[in-house]
Amino acid sequence: MPELAAYLNFDGNCAEAMNFYAKVLGGKPAIMTVGQSPMRDQLPPEAAGKVMHSCVTFDGGKLMAADAMPGCPSSAGRGASLALTYPTPQQARPVFDALAEGGKVTMPMQKTFFSEAFGSVVDRFGVTWLVNGGLIPG
């Protein structure tokens, strides 16, 4: 069975974003820059500090990302949302609050017909998160 993981693109702040997500989600980031990669001589020198590939693995998931290369604009946060589901509202709330720091809450965390707690936030990197705590069967 295949594994599905989100892959985000950033405009030069990928390492900062992935370190933030690792802290919020309780994972450890693995980050490789262009300068550290076998392709370093095939890309312009100004790309050396950009993230070629990164991954944060955490309990229940994997998030991958890279910086957009010169001449290729980023698509971070455009047309997609990342959904996190926790067993309880008490587990979901601190994650939602951390993602909201420096970002914009688009729906405050509250009870809905499908979840004991649900909220939506665009984080400081422009990524939209949908955070659930305690899904209601139905």
C-alpha positions as CSV (number, residue, x, y, z in Angstrom):
1,M,0.0,0.0,0.0
2,P,1.5,3.4,-0.9
3,E,2.3,6.1,1.7
4,L,1.0,9.6,1.0
5,A,3.0,12.6,2.4
6,A,2.6,16.3,1.9
7,Y,5.5,18.1,0.1
8,L,5.7,21.9,0.5
9,N,7.7,24.5,-1.4
10,F,9.1,27.7,0.1
11,D,10.8,30.8,-1.2
12,G,14.0,30.5,0.8
13,N,12.7,29.9,4.3
14,C,12.2,26.1,4.2
15,A,14.7,25.3,6.9
16,E,13.1,27.8,9.3
17,A,9.6,26.3,8.5
18,M,10.7,22.7,8.9
19,N,12.5,23.4,12.2
20,F,9.3,25.1,13.4
21,Y,7.1,22.2,12.2
22,A,9.4,19.7,13.9
23,K,9.1,21.5,17.2
24,V,5.3,21.8,16.9
25,L,4.7,18.2,15.8
26,G,7.3,16.6,18.0
27,G,9.6,15.3,15.2
28,K,13.1,15.7,14.1
29,P,14.0,17.5,10.8
30,A,16.4,16.1,8.2
31,I,17.5,18.9,5.9
32,M,19.8,18.9,2.9
33,T,20.8,22.1,1.1
34,V,21.8,22.3,-2.5
35,G,25.4,22.9,-1.5
36,Q,25.3,19.5,0.4
37,S,23.8,17.6,-2.5
38,P,25.4,15.7,-5.4
39,M,23.7,18.2,-7.7
40,R,25.5,21.2,-6.2
41,D,27.6,21.8,-9.4
42,Q,24.5,21.6,-11.7
43,L,22.7,24.5,-10.1
44,P,23.6,28.2,-9.9
45,P,25.9,29.2,-7.0
46,E,23.2,31.4,-5.5
47,A,21.2,28.2,-4.9
48,A,23.8,26.6,-2.6
49,G,22.1,27.6,0.7
50,K,18.6,26.7,-0.4
51,V,17.0,23.5,0.9
52,M,17.0,20.8,-1.8
53,H,15.0,18.3,0.3
54,S,13.8,18.1,3.9
55,C,11.6,15.8,5.9
56,V,10.1,15.9,9.4
57,T,8.9,12.5,10.6
58,F,6.6,12.5,13.6
59,D,4.2,10.2,15.2
60,G,1.5,9.6,12.6
61,G,3.0,11.3,9.6
62,K,5.7,12.7,7.4
63,L,6.0,16.2,6.0
64,M,8.5,17.0,3.3
65,A,9.6,20.3,1.7
66,A,12.1,22.2,-0.3
67,D,13.0,25.8,-1.3
68,A,12.0,26.8,-4.8
69,M,15.0,26.9,-7.0
70,P,16.0,30.2,-8.8
71,G,13.5,31.0,-11.6
72,C,10.8,28.7,-10.1
73,P,8.4,30.5,-7.8
74,S,7.1,28.7,-4.7
75,S,3.6,27.4,-4.3
76,A,3.5,27.2,-0.5
77,G,0.0,27.5,0.9
78,R,-1.7,27.8,-2.4
79,G,-4.7,25.5,-3.1
80,A,-4.0,23.0,-0.4
81,S,-4.5,22.5,3.3
82,L,-2.8,20.1,5.7
83,A,-5.1,18.3,8.1
84,L,-4.0,17.0,11.6
85,T,-6.3,14.8,13.6
86,Y,-5.7,14.1,17.3
87,P,-7.7,11.7,19.5
88,T,-8.7,14.5,21.9
89,P,-9.2,18.3,22.0
90,Q,-6.6,18.5,24.7
91,Q,-4.0,17.1,22.3
92,A,-5.1,19.3,19.4
93,R,-5.3,22.6,21.2
94,P,-1.5,23.2,21.9
95,V,-0.7,22.3,18.3
96,F,-3.3,24.7,16.9
97,D,-2.1,27.5,19.2
98,A,1.6,26.9,18.2
99,L,0.7,27.0,14.5
100,A,-1.3,30.2,15.1
101,E,1.6,32.1,16.6
102,G,2.5,34.7,14.0
103,G,-0.1,33.4,11.6
104,K,-3.8,34.0,11.1
105,V,-6.7,32.0,12.7
106,T,-9.3,31.6,10.0
107,M,-11.7,29.6,12.2
108,P,-11.2,29.5,16.0
109,M,-11.0,26.1,17.5
110,Q,-14.5,25.0,18.5
111,K,-16.9,22.1,18.6
112,T,-18.5,21.2,15.3
113,F,-20.8,18.5,14.0
114,F,-17.8,16.3,13.0
115,S,-15.3,17.1,15.8
116,E,-15.2,17.9,19.5
117,A,-12.7,20.6,18.5
118,F,-11.8,22.0,15.1
119,G,-9.9,25.0,13.9
120,S,-8.3,26.4,10.8
121,V,-5.2,28.6,10.7
122,V,-2.8,29.9,8.1
123,D,0.6,29.8,9.8
124,R,3.4,32.4,9.5
125,F,4.8,30.6,6.4
126,G,1.5,30.8,4.5
127,V,0.5,27.1,5.0
128,T,-3.1,26.4,5.9
129,W,-3.7,23.8,8.7
130,L,-7.0,22.1,9.7
131,V,-6.7,20.8,13.2
132,N,-9.1,18.3,14.6
133,G,-9.4,17.0,18.2
134,G,-11.8,14.1,19.0
135,L,-13.6,13.3,15.8
136,I,-17.3,12.5,16.2
137,P,-18.3,9.2,14.6
138,G,-21.1,9.5,12.1
